[in-house]
Amino acid sequence: MCEEDLVILSNQVECLSCGDKPYSASRHDFVSCSCGGISVDGGMDYLRRVGSNFKEMSISWPVSLINQMIEDIDTAKETGRSSYGIVCAVARTIRDSEHEVCKKEV
């Protein structure tokens, strides 16, 4: 388990019954799959699940990693890199980070 605060980047699950992938875009955005077997809520503020037959698809990264990516994006822009160059800078940051992949407890 990670000790650092995490930033939720995507709040989504896949229903293992119907295959839908409900995504919660904002706080109190309660979204269900078409069969009603699973619901997701919370947007980027919190992860809430109703139901149990699902595969977790959410993405959460440490605050320090997000801040490093922002810094690298700013540097890439200042040095005139193309959009591709900016994506490469972010990819290197993710690759070189010393952060473990963390799963936020629901």
Order of alpha helices (4+ residues) and beta strands (2+ residues): beta-beta-beta-beta-beta-beta-beta-alpha-alpha
